[in-house]
């Protein structure tokens, strides 16, 4: 989770960490997006899957859904979640 937070912090966007959402990565990210004032939710699963979702997207169509992420990819996904909030272009994620 910390690498995701580093990416968000680099973009200067506020965030909070909440626990207690149940379900798979997409369901958790969707729930977080629904509760977020920025309408963006991120989930990090125990198996290194990161999902970024936006409240206005269909439930089963997250912005990003990437498995087996590295620290570098996690940081880029954090930055991209912040860039989604700012409306700026995404960093390339491989």
VMD Tcl script that builds the backbone (N, CA, C; Angstrom):
set m [mol new atoms 282]
animate dup $m
set s [atomselect $m all]
$s set {name element resname resid chain x y z} {
  {N N UNK 1 A 0.820 -1.196 0.000}
  {CA C UNK 1 A 0.000 0.000 0.000}
  {C C UNK 1 A 0.861 1.255 0.000}
  {N N UNK 2 A 1.991 1.225 0.668}
  {CA C UNK 2 A 2.791 2.443 0.795}
  {C C UNK 2 A 3.251 2.990 -0.554}
  {N N UNK 3 A 3.560 2.133 -1.508}
  {CA C UNK 3 A 4.000 2.632 -2.814}
  {C C UNK 3 A 2.857 3.313 -3.557}
  {N N UNK 4 A 1.651 2.826 -3.396}
  {CA C UNK 4 A 0.482 3.507 -3.969}
  {C C UNK 4 A 0.365 4.896 -3.348}
  {N N UNK 5 A 0.517 4.967 -2.037}
  {CA C UNK 5 A 0.422 6.253 -1.345}
  {C C UNK 5 A 1.527 7.211 -1.776}
  {N N UNK 6 A 2.734 6.711 -2.013}
  {CA C UNK 6 A 3.819 7.568 -2.498}
  {C C UNK 6 A 3.433 8.219 -3.821}
  {N N UNK 7 A 2.843 7.440 -4.709}
  {CA C UNK 7 A 2.430 7.978 -5.999}
  {C C UNK 7 A 1.358 9.043 -5.871}
  {N N UNK 8 A 0.401 8.816 -4.980}
  {CA C UNK 8 A -0.658 9.808 -4.753}
  {C C UNK 8 A -0.054 11.083 -4.169}
  {N N UNK 9 A 0.829 10.906 -3.188}
  {CA C UNK 9 A 1.457 12.055 -2.528}
  {C C UNK 9 A 2.254 12.901 -3.515}
  {N N UNK 10 A 2.974 12.257 -4.418}
  {CA C UNK 10 A 3.763 12.980 -5.423}
  {C C UNK 10 A 2.896 13.885 -6.283}
  {N N UNK 11 A 1.651 13.519 -6.475}
  {CA C UNK 11 A 0.736 14.313 -7.299}
  {C C UNK 11 A 0.003 15.385 -6.493}
  {N N UNK 12 A 0.177 15.384 -5.174}
  {CA C UNK 12 A -0.409 16.428 -4.336}
  {C C UNK 12 A -1.911 16.331 -4.140}
  {N N UNK 13 A -2.439 15.131 -4.187}
  {CA C UNK 13 A -3.882 14.925 -4.014}
  {C C UNK 13 A -4.119 14.284 -2.642}
  {N N UNK 14 A -5.103 14.776 -1.885}
  {CA C UNK 14 A -5.368 14.178 -0.570}
  {C C UNK 14 A -5.986 12.788 -0.697}
  {N N UNK 15 A -5.766 11.949 0.325}
  {CA C UNK 15 A -6.345 10.606 0.334}
  {C C UNK 15 A -6.546 10.149 1.766}
  {N N UNK 16 A -7.363 9.163 1.918}
  {CA C UNK 16 A -7.539 8.496 3.204}
  {C C UNK 16 A -7.488 6.994 2.958}
  {N N UNK 17 A -7.097 6.270 3.981}
  {CA C UNK 17 A -7.065 4.812 3.910}
  {C C UNK 17 A -8.182 4.290 4.794}
  {N N UNK 18 A -9.030 3.461 4.223}
  {CA C UNK 18 A -10.134 2.867 4.969}
  {C C UNK 18 A -10.100 1.362 4.779}
  {N N UNK 19 A -10.542 0.668 5.798}
  {CA C UNK 19 A -10.649 -0.781 5.718}
  {C C UNK 19 A -12.077 -1.167 6.027}
  {N N UNK 20 A -12.405 -2.390 5.718}
  {CA C UNK 20 A -13.730 -2.876 6.064}
  {C C UNK 20 A -14.634 -3.159 4.889}
  {N N UNK 21 A -14.190 -2.801 3.683}
  {CA C UNK 21 A -14.970 -3.145 2.504}
  {C C UNK 21 A -14.772 -4.633 2.238}
  {N N UNK 22 A -15.819 -5.331 1.903}
  {CA C UNK 22 A -15.700 -6.754 1.611}
  {C C UNK 22 A -15.818 -7.019 0.128}
  {N N UNK 23 A -15.248 -8.127 -0.323}
  {CA C UNK 23 A -15.373 -8.522 -1.717}
  {C C UNK 23 A -14.043 -8.562 -2.424}
  {N N UNK 24 A -14.111 -8.729 -3.736}
  {CA C UNK 24 A -12.888 -8.778 -4.535}
  {C C UNK 24 A -12.366 -7.363 -4.778}
  {N N UNK 25 A -11.248 -7.266 -5.485}
  {CA C UNK 25 A -10.612 -5.977 -5.706}
  {C C UNK 25 A -11.494 -4.956 -6.393}
  {N N UNK 26 A -12.253 -5.388 -7.381}
  {CA C UNK 26 A -13.130 -4.463 -8.100}
  {C C UNK 26 A -14.254 -3.973 -7.193}
  {N N UNK 27 A -14.852 -4.865 -6.438}
  {CA C UNK 27 A -15.942 -4.491 -5.535}
  {C C UNK 27 A -15.458 -3.508 -4.475}
  {N N UNK 28 A -14.276 -3.765 -3.935}
  {CA C UNK 28 A -13.719 -2.882 -2.904}
  {C C UNK 28 A -13.420 -1.502 -3.484}
  {N N UNK 29 A -12.770 -1.453 -4.645}
  {CA C UNK 29 A -12.449 -0.166 -5.268}
  {C C UNK 29 A -13.718 0.592 -5.636}
  {N N UNK 30 A -14.720 -0.117 -6.114}
  {CA C UNK 30 A -16.001 0.513 -6.474}
  {C C UNK 30 A -16.676 1.091 -5.240}
  {N N UNK 31 A -16.670 0.345 -4.132}
  {CA C UNK 31 A -17.246 0.844 -2.885}
  {C C UNK 31 A -16.511 2.061 -2.367}
  {N N UNK 32 A -15.190 2.031 -2.458}
  {CA C UNK 32 A -14.393 3.179 -2.021}
  {C C UNK 32 A -14.670 4.397 -2.894}
  {N N UNK 33 A -14.818 4.193 -4.196}
  {CA C UNK 33 A -15.131 5.303 -5.103}
  {C C UNK 33 A -16.493 5.901 -4.778}
  {N N UNK 34 A -17.450 5.051 -4.449}
  {CA C UNK 34 A -18.795 5.530 -4.117}
  {C C UNK 34 A -18.782 6.383 -2.854}
  {N N UNK 35 A -17.868 6.082 -1.923}
  {CA C UNK 35 A -17.787 6.817 -0.659}
  {C C UNK 35 A -16.843 8.015 -0.712}
  {N N UNK 36 A -16.075 8.146 -1.773}
  {CA C UNK 36 A -15.042 9.170 -1.861}
  {C C UNK 36 A -15.592 10.492 -2.384}
  {N N UNK 37 A -15.149 11.592 -1.777}
  {CA C UNK 37 A -15.554 12.913 -2.276}
  {C C UNK 37 A -14.953 13.186 -3.654}
  {N N UNK 38 A -13.840 12.533 -3.973}
  {CA C UNK 38 A -13.223 12.679 -5.294}
  {C C UNK 38 A -13.755 11.665 -6.297}
  {N N UNK 39 A -14.598 10.743 -5.829}
  {CA C UNK 39 A -15.243 9.712 -6.650}
  {C C UNK 39 A -14.261 8.688 -7.214}
  {N N UNK 40 A -13.121 8.518 -6.530}
  {CA C UNK 40 A -12.106 7.573 -6.967}
  {C C UNK 40 A -11.783 6.630 -5.819}
  {N N UNK 41 A -11.714 5.337 -6.128}
  {CA C UNK 41 A -11.360 4.344 -5.120}
  {C C UNK 41 A -10.244 3.451 -5.620}
  {N N UNK 42 A -9.382 3.054 -4.703}
  {CA C UNK 42 A -8.262 2.170 -5.021}
  {C C UNK 42 A -8.298 0.999 -4.050}
  {N N UNK 43 A -8.118 -0.199 -4.559}
  {CA C UNK 43 A -7.980 -1.358 -3.673}
  {C C UNK 43 A -6.662 -2.056 -3.966}
  {N N UNK 44 A -6.064 -2.555 -2.893}
  {CA C UNK 44 A -4.835 -3.335 -2.982}
  {C C UNK 44 A -5.128 -4.660 -2.298}
  {N N UNK 45 A -5.037 -5.748 -3.047}
  {CA C UNK 45 A -5.365 -7.061 -2.493}
  {C C UNK 45 A -4.106 -7.752 -1.959}
  {N N UNK 46 A -4.275 -8.751 -1.106}
  {CA C UNK 46 A -3.117 -9.472 -0.562}
  {C C UNK 46 A -2.238 -10.134 -1.626}
  {N N UNK 47 A -2.805 -10.433 -2.789}
  {CA C UNK 47 A -2.020 -11.068 -3.853}
  {C C UNK 47 A -1.440 -10.057 -4.843}
  {N N UNK 48 A -1.249 -8.811 -4.389}
  {CA C UNK 48 A -0.598 -7.748 -5.179}
  {C C UNK 48 A -1.384 -7.330 -6.412}
  {N N UNK 49 A -2.672 -7.312 -6.308}
  {CA C UNK 49 A -3.536 -6.800 -7.375}
  {C C UNK 49 A -3.995 -5.408 -6.954}
  {N N UNK 50 A -3.920 -4.451 -7.871}
  {CA C UNK 50 A -4.379 -3.091 -7.594}
  {C C UNK 50 A -5.470 -2.741 -8.590}
  {N N UNK 51 A -6.573 -2.219 -8.056}
  {CA C UNK 51 A -7.707 -1.799 -8.873}
  {C C UNK 51 A -7.984 -0.330 -8.580}
  {N N UNK 52 A -8.108 0.467 -9.638}
  {CA C UNK 52 A -8.495 1.877 -9.529}
  {C C UNK 52 A -9.853 2.010 -10.198}
  {N N UNK 53 A -10.802 2.589 -9.483}
  {CA C UNK 53 A -12.165 2.701 -10.015}
  {C C UNK 53 A -12.670 4.135 -9.860}
  {N N UNK 54 A -13.608 4.514 -10.698}
  {CA C UNK 54 A -14.270 5.821 -10.617}
  {C C UNK 54 A -15.765 5.593 -10.451}
  {N N UNK 55 A -16.367 6.421 -9.638}
  {CA C UNK 55 A -17.789 6.271 -9.309}
  {C C UNK 55 A -18.688 6.282 -10.540}
  {N N UNK 56 A -18.325 7.023 -11.565}
  {CA C UNK 56 A -19.182 7.154 -12.745}
  {C C UNK 56 A -19.035 6.013 -13.755}
  {N N UNK 57 A -18.113 5.117 -13.517}
  {CA C UNK 57 A -17.926 3.992 -14.441}
  {C C UNK 57 A -18.813 2.821 -14.044}
  {N N UNK 58 A -19.142 1.965 -15.005}
  {CA C UNK 58 A -19.896 0.752 -14.664}
  {C C UNK 58 A -19.136 -0.074 -13.625}
  {N N UNK 59 A -19.885 -0.774 -12.796}
  {CA C UNK 59 A -19.292 -1.545 -11.701}
  {C C UNK 59 A -18.167 -2.466 -12.149}
  {N N UNK 60 A -18.311 -3.100 -13.291}
  {CA C UNK 60 A -17.336 -4.094 -13.736}
  {C C UNK 60 A -16.306 -3.542 -14.728}
  {N N UNK 61 A -16.151 -2.204 -14.777}
  {CA C UNK 61 A -15.202 -1.591 -15.706}
  {C C UNK 61 A -14.299 -0.587 -14.992}
  {N N UNK 62 A -13.347 -1.074 -14.181}
  {CA C UNK 62 A -12.443 -0.147 -13.495}
  {C C UNK 62 A -11.496 0.548 -14.473}
  {N N UNK 63 A -10.900 1.624 -14.021}
  {CA C UNK 63 A -9.923 2.349 -14.834}
  {C C UNK 63 A -8.671 1.492 -15.020}
  {N N UNK 64 A -8.192 0.899 -13.929}
  {CA C UNK 64 A -7.052 -0.015 -13.955}
  {C C UNK 64 A -7.384 -1.234 -13.117}
  {N N UNK 65 A -6.925 -2.385 -13.550}
  {CA C UNK 65 A -7.039 -3.636 -12.796}
  {C C UNK 65 A -5.815 -4.464 -13.171}
  {N N UNK 66 A -4.783 -4.382 -12.339}
  {CA C UNK 66 A -3.503 -4.998 -12.674}
  {C C UNK 66 A -3.068 -5.929 -11.546}
  {N N UNK 67 A -2.704 -7.148 -11.920}
  {CA C UNK 67 A -2.268 -8.156 -10.952}
  {C C UNK 67 A -0.744 -8.225 -10.894}
  {N N UNK 68 A -0.245 -8.765 -9.800}
  {CA C UNK 68 A 1.193 -8.997 -9.603}
  {C C UNK 68 A 2.017 -7.736 -9.840}
  {N N UNK 69 A 1.618 -6.642 -9.228}
  {CA C UNK 69 A 2.303 -5.369 -9.451}
  {C C UNK 69 A 3.620 -5.301 -8.691}
  {N N UNK 70 A 4.557 -4.602 -9.276}
  {CA C UNK 70 A 5.832 -4.308 -8.624}
  {C C UNK 70 A 5.676 -3.012 -7.834}
  {N N UNK 71 A 6.680 -2.673 -7.054}
  {CA C UNK 71 A 6.650 -1.416 -6.303}
  {C C UNK 71 A 6.545 -0.226 -7.260}
  {N N UNK 72 A 7.275 -0.276 -8.363}
  {CA C UNK 72 A 7.239 0.810 -9.345}
  {C C UNK 72 A 5.851 0.947 -9.970}
  {N N UNK 73 A 5.234 -0.163 -10.322}
  {CA C UNK 73 A 3.892 -0.122 -10.902}
  {C C UNK 73 A 2.883 0.376 -9.882}
  {N N UNK 74 A 3.025 -0.036 -8.639}
  {CA C UNK 74 A 2.121 0.433 -7.585}
  {C C UNK 74 A 2.210 1.945 -7.435}
  {N N UNK 75 A 3.416 2.464 -7.494}
  {CA C UNK 75 A 3.610 3.914 -7.388}
  {C C UNK 75 A 2.946 4.631 -8.569}
  {N N UNK 76 A 3.122 4.088 -9.775}
  {CA C UNK 76 A 2.505 4.694 -10.960}
  {C C UNK 76 A 0.982 4.630 -10.880}
  {N N UNK 77 A 0.441 3.532 -10.371}
  {CA C UNK 77 A -1.015 3.427 -10.238}
  {C C UNK 77 A -1.534 4.411 -9.195}
  {N N UNK 78 A -0.778 4.619 -8.130}
  {CA C UNK 78 A -1.149 5.644 -7.156}
  {C C UNK 78 A -1.153 7.025 -7.792}
  {N N UNK 79 A -0.100 7.307 -8.555}
  {CA C UNK 79 A -0.028 8.591 -9.255}
  {C C UNK 79 A -1.179 8.727 -10.242}
  {N N UNK 80 A -1.499 7.651 -10.954}
  {CA C UNK 80 A -2.588 7.708 -11.928}
  {C C UNK 80 A -3.940 7.895 -11.267}
  {N N UNK 81 A -4.130 7.341 -10.086}
  {CA C UNK 81 A -5.401 7.581 -9.390}
  {C C UNK 81 A -5.519 9.060 -9.033}
  {N N UNK 82 A -4.402 9.669 -8.637}
  {CA C UNK 82 A -4.404 11.104 -8.343}
  {C C UNK 82 A -4.597 11.923 -9.618}
  {N N UNK 83 A -3.965 11.503 -10.691}
  {CA C UNK 83 A -4.117 12.211 -11.962}
  {C C UNK 83 A -5.550 12.113 -12.485}
  {N N UNK 84 A -6.207 11.019 -12.199}
  {CA C UNK 84 A -7.622 10.888 -12.555}
  {C C UNK 84 A -8.424 11.975 -11.852}
  {N N UNK 85 A -8.104 12.223 -10.598}
  {CA C UNK 85 A -8.790 13.274 -9.834}
  {C C UNK 85 A -8.482 14.660 -10.390}
  {N N UNK 86 A -7.246 14.856 -10.850}
  {CA C UNK 86 A -6.828 16.162 -11.360}
  {C C UNK 86 A -7.194 16.376 -12.821}
  {N N UNK 87 A -7.495 15.296 -13.523}
  {CA C UNK 87 A -7.805 15.415 -14.947}
  {C C UNK 87 A -6.571 15.584 -15.808}
  {N N UNK 88 A -5.444 15.028 -15.363}
  {CA C UNK 88 A -4.218 15.106 -16.148}
  {C C UNK 88 A -3.902 13.735 -16.752}
  {N N UNK 89 A -3.072 13.695 -17.805}
  {CA C UNK 89 A -2.777 12.418 -18.470}
  {C C UNK 89 A -2.112 11.406 -17.530}
  {N N UNK 90 A -2.390 10.148 -17.770}
  {CA C UNK 90 A -1.836 9.065 -16.963}
  {C C UNK 90 A -0.382 8.794 -17.312}
  {N N UNK 91 A 0.341 8.277 -16.324}
  {CA C UNK 91 A 1.667 7.725 -16.564}
  {C C UNK 91 A 1.483 6.364 -17.226}
  {N N UNK 92 A 2.441 5.962 -18.042}
  {CA C UNK 92 A 2.387 4.660 -18.696}
  {C C UNK 92 A 2.617 3.565 -17.669}
  {N N UNK 93 A 1.736 2.571 -17.683}
  {CA C UNK 93 A 1.852 1.430 -16.777}
  {C C UNK 93 A 2.045 0.185 -17.625}
  {N N UNK 94 A 3.097 -0.561 -17.342}
  {CA C UNK 94 A 3.381 -1.774 -18.124}
  {C C UNK 94 A 3.063 -3.004 -17.324}
}
mol reanalyze $m
mol bondsrecalc $m
mol representation Tube
mol addrep $m
